[in-house]
Protein backbone atom coordinates (compact mmCIF):
# COMPACT_ATOMS: atom_id res chain seq x y z
CA UNK A 1 0.00 0.00 0.00
CA UNK A 2 1.43 3.33 -1.06
CA UNK A 3 1.30 6.17 1.38
CA UNK A 4 2.06 9.81 0.71
CA UNK A 5 3.56 12.66 2.63
CA UNK A 6 4.39 16.27 1.93
CA UNK A 7 7.83 17.10 0.58
CA UNK A 8 9.69 19.36 3.02
CA UNK A 9 12.97 20.03 1.23
CA UNK A 10 15.07 19.35 -1.83
CA UNK A 11 16.27 15.94 -0.63
CA UNK A 12 14.13 12.90 -1.41
CA UNK A 13 14.18 10.55 1.62
CA UNK A 14 15.18 6.92 1.17
CA UNK A 15 12.08 4.85 0.50
CA UNK A 16 10.15 7.62 -1.24
CA UNK A 17 9.81 9.04 -4.75
CA UNK A 18 8.32 12.27 -6.09
CA UNK A 19 4.76 12.07 -7.39
CA UNK A 20 4.57 12.50 -11.18
CA UNK A 21 1.62 14.87 -11.00
CA UNK A 22 2.64 16.99 -7.98
CA UNK A 23 6.32 17.50 -7.14
CA UNK A 24 5.40 18.57 -3.58
CA UNK A 25 4.10 15.08 -2.70
CA UNK A 26 6.24 12.04 -1.92
CA UNK A 27 5.00 8.50 -2.54
CA UNK A 28 6.37 5.65 -0.45
CA UNK A 29 8.17 2.70 -2.02
CA UNK A 30 7.19 -0.25 0.22
CA UNK A 31 10.04 -2.49 -1.01
CA UNK A 32 12.69 0.07 -0.04
CA UNK A 33 11.08 0.85 3.31
CA UNK A 34 10.89 -2.86 4.19
CA UNK A 35 14.57 -3.35 3.27
CA UNK A 36 15.46 -0.30 5.39
CA UNK A 37 13.59 -1.69 8.42
CA UNK A 38 15.38 -5.02 8.03
CA UNK A 39 18.81 -3.37 7.90
CA UNK A 40 18.08 -1.08 10.85
CA UNK A 41 17.27 -4.11 13.00
CA UNK A 42 20.49 -5.87 11.96
CA UNK A 43 22.54 -2.76 12.75
CA UNK A 44 20.88 -2.33 16.16
CA UNK A 45 21.66 -5.99 16.93
CA UNK A 46 25.28 -5.28 15.87
CA UNK A 47 25.18 -7.95 13.15
CA UNK A 48 26.17 -5.38 10.51
CA UNK A 49 28.10 -2.13 10.57
CA UNK A 50 26.68 1.08 9.15
CA UNK A 51 28.90 0.79 6.08
CA UNK A 52 27.90 -2.82 5.47
CA UNK A 53 24.24 -1.91 5.90
CA UNK A 54 24.50 0.97 3.42
CA UNK A 55 26.20 -1.27 0.87
CA UNK A 56 23.62 -4.02 1.38
CA UNK A 57 20.78 -1.52 0.84
CA UNK A 58 22.38 -0.27 -2.35
CA UNK A 59 22.80 -3.84 -3.61
CA UNK A 60 19.24 -4.87 -2.76
CA UNK A 61 17.32 -1.71 -3.82
CA UNK A 62 19.62 -0.14 -6.38
CA UNK A 63 19.39 3.17 -4.52
CA UNK A 64 22.49 4.65 -2.90
CA UNK A 65 22.52 5.68 0.74
CA UNK A 66 25.65 6.73 2.61
CA UNK A 67 26.57 5.23 5.97
CA UNK A 68 26.14 8.67 7.55
CA UNK A 69 22.70 9.01 5.98
CA UNK A 70 21.80 5.61 7.40
CA UNK A 71 23.08 6.70 10.81
CA UNK A 72 20.81 9.77 10.70
CA UNK A 73 17.81 7.62 9.78
CA UNK A 74 18.52 5.27 12.71
CA UNK A 75 18.98 8.19 15.13
CA UNK A 76 15.70 9.72 13.97
CA UNK A 77 13.97 6.34 14.38
CA UNK A 78 14.98 6.02 18.05
C-alpha positions as CSV (number, residue, x, y, z in Angstrom):
1,X,0.0,0.0,0.0
2,X,1.4,3.3,-1.1
3,X,1.3,6.2,1.4
4,X,2.1,9.8,0.7
5,X,3.6,12.7,2.6
6,X,4.4,16.3,1.9
7,X,7.8,17.1,0.6
8,X,9.7,19.4,3.0
9,X,13.0,20.0,1.2
10,X,15.1,19.3,-1.8
11,X,16.3,15.9,-0.6
12,X,14.1,12.9,-1.4
13,X,14.2,10.5,1.6
14,X,15.2,6.9,1.2
15,X,12.1,4.8,0.5
16,X,10.2,7.6,-1.2
17,X,9.8,9.0,-4.7
18,X,8.3,12.3,-6.1
19,X,4.8,12.1,-7.4
20,X,4.6,12.5,-11.2
21,X,1.6,14.9,-11.0
22,X,2.6,17.0,-8.0
23,X,6.3,17.5,-7.1
24,X,5.4,18.6,-3.6
25,X,4.1,15.1,-2.7
26,X,6.2,12.0,-1.9
27,X,5.0,8.5,-2.5
28,X,6.4,5.7,-0.4
29,X,8.2,2.7,-2.0
30,X,7.2,-0.3,0.2
31,X,10.0,-2.5,-1.0
32,X,12.7,0.1,0.0
33,X,11.1,0.9,3.3
34,X,10.9,-2.9,4.2
35,X,14.6,-3.4,3.3
36,X,15.5,-0.3,5.4
37,X,13.6,-1.7,8.4
38,X,15.4,-5.0,8.0
39,X,18.8,-3.4,7.9
40,X,18.1,-1.1,10.9
41,X,17.3,-4.1,13.0
42,X,20.5,-5.9,12.0
43,X,22.5,-2.8,12.8
44,X,20.9,-2.3,16.2
45,X,21.7,-6.0,16.9
46,X,25.3,-5.3,15.9
47,X,25.2,-7.9,13.2
48,X,26.2,-5.4,10.5
49,X,28.1,-2.1,10.6
50,X,26.7,1.1,9.1
51,X,28.9,0.8,6.1
52,X,27.9,-2.8,5.5
53,X,24.2,-1.9,5.9
54,X,24.5,1.0,3.4
55,X,26.2,-1.3,0.9
56,X,23.6,-4.0,1.4
57,X,20.8,-1.5,0.8
58,X,22.4,-0.3,-2.4
59,X,22.8,-3.8,-3.6
60,X,19.2,-4.9,-2.8
61,X,17.3,-1.7,-3.8
62,X,19.6,-0.1,-6.4
63,X,19.4,3.2,-4.5
64,X,22.5,4.6,-2.9
65,X,22.5,5.7,0.7
66,X,25.7,6.7,2.6
67,X,26.6,5.2,6.0
68,X,26.1,8.7,7.6
69,X,22.7,9.0,6.0
70,X,21.8,5.6,7.4
71,X,23.1,6.7,10.8
72,X,20.8,9.8,10.7
73,X,17.8,7.6,9.8
74,X,18.5,5.3,12.7
75,X,19.0,8.2,15.1
76,X,15.7,9.7,14.0
77,X,14.0,6.3,14.4
78,X,15.0,6.0,18.0
